[in-house]
Each structure stands twice: as structure tokens, then as C-alpha cells.
């Protein structure tokens, strides 16, 4: 088995350690392996392939981190073929929320979500996908 070194903020390491202990994982490696498998498997649902989907992506970031907002707009324009709508709002004391409504295929939505997740300084990225064609899951 290979060994990977990962840098992360101390606060995140503390949260991982607490979660590992509370949920009975044998260590950080076991937890991170499971998290990686889950992340990689998110868009591998064969029932969603070759279907028209609606995706909803919610991003929260600190409004003082101006490059995040700029990146959100870059991605909106870069993926204008699937971005049906976009909403920006101020929430809490220092946060902004971007809401994207997407329409497209799984591969395109997956690419968009991946780029959002890869954006430095986002606090949270949540999403869901729902078929919008006639056949239920």
C-alpha cells in the first residue's frame, strides 16, 4: 500500500482526529481512505448516466476572500451551457453564498462540481442531482 503525505490546517486535523475516535476508526488513514472512496464514487451512479439531470450546488465562502467570488463567476461563464441560474447572497456576518442551478449530463455536472470543490478558500460545497427526464430512478 502506498503512503501519501497531505498538508491540512491544524483545525481540520483536530476534527478528523475527533471524528476518528468518536466513530471507532483505527486511525486517520482508515477515515481518509473511506472519505476518498466516497468522494470518488459520488458520480459513479450508473442510474444517472445518459440522463438529463438538474444539479443544485451551494457554495459558502468568506466575503473578504474576494478571489473566491471571482472564481465562481469565471466558472459560471466557463460552463454557461449547463448553468441555468445563479444566485448570490450575503449570509451571516462574513459569508457569501453562491447557488448554482445546473441542467446537463452527469459528466458535465461532475466537472463543474469538481472545479468548485477545488477552489481554494471555500468553506462548504454541497450539491444534489436529480433526473429531470420522464423516467424515475
N, C-alpha and C positions, 0 to 999 in steps of 0.2 A: 504494500500500500504506500502511495506517495505521501510526502509531507508538504504542506503549503503553509507559508507564513503570511499572516494577514494583519495589517495595521488597522486599528479602530480606536475611537475615543474611549477613554477610561470609563466613562458613564455607560457606554454600551457594553463593555466587558463586564462591568458590575451587574448589569441587568441580565446578561447571558449567564453569569455565574449563579445569580439568584434563581433564575428560571431552571437551570440545570439541577440545582439542589432540590428545589421545591417539587419538581416533576420526576425525580428519580433517574435522571440520565447519569451515565457513568462518568461523563466529563464533557467539556466543551466540544471536543471532536465529534462525539455522537450527536449532540444537538445540532452542530453546524452541518454535518452530513445530511441529517434529516431535513433541515431547512433548505439546503441546496437541492436535494431531490424534489422537494415540494415546489420550489421556485421553477426548476427546470421542467417539471411536469404540468405546470398550470395550463399551458396552452396545447397540451397533447391529447385533449379530449376528442376522440375520433368522431363523436356525435356532432361536433361543431364544424368539422371540415366541410368545405364546399357549400357552406350555407351563408345566407345574408344574416349578419349579426348587427345588433346595436350594442355599443360599448359605452359605459359611463366611467369616466376617470376623474377622480377628485385628488387634487394636489394641494397640500398646505405647506407654506414656507414663510419665513420671517420677512416682513416687508422691507426691512433695512438691507436685505440681501438682494440688491437690485438686479444682479445678473441672472437670478432665477426667473424673474418675471420676463426679462428679455428672452431667455431661452424658451420659455413657454410660448411666446409669440413667434419665435423662429420655427418651433415645431408645428405650431398651428398652420403657418404658411407652407412649410415643407410638406405637410400631409393634408393639404386642403381638399384633396379628393375624398378623404374619409371623415374630416371634421365637419359635422353637420351644424354644430353650435358650440359656442364657448362663452363662459360667464366668469367674471372676476368679481370678488367681493372681499371686503376687509372683515376679518373675524377676530375677536379677542383684542388684546392690547397691541400685539406686534405681528399679527399674522395676516397673510393673504390666502385666499382660496381660489384656485382655478378649477372650474368644472368643464370638462370636455364631453360632448355627446358625439359619438362616432357611429358611422354606418359603413360597414365593409366586411371583408373576409377576415378570417381568423389570423392569417399570416400578417396582414396589414395592421390589424389592431394590436397584435403581439409586438410588432416592430415599434409602433408608436409608444405603447406602454413601457417597453424596454428602454427607449430613449428618455422617457420621462423619469423612470427609476434611476437611470444613470446620471441624471442632472444633480450636480453637487449642491448641497445645502438645502435640499427638500427635506421637510420634516416627516411627512407621510405621503404615501401614494396608495390610494385604494381604487379598485376598479371592479366592474362586473360586466359580463357579456350575456346577451340574451338573443336567441334566434328571433328574427322578425319575418321569416318566411312562414308558409302555411303549416308546416309540419311541426308538431310539438316534439320535445326531446324524448 
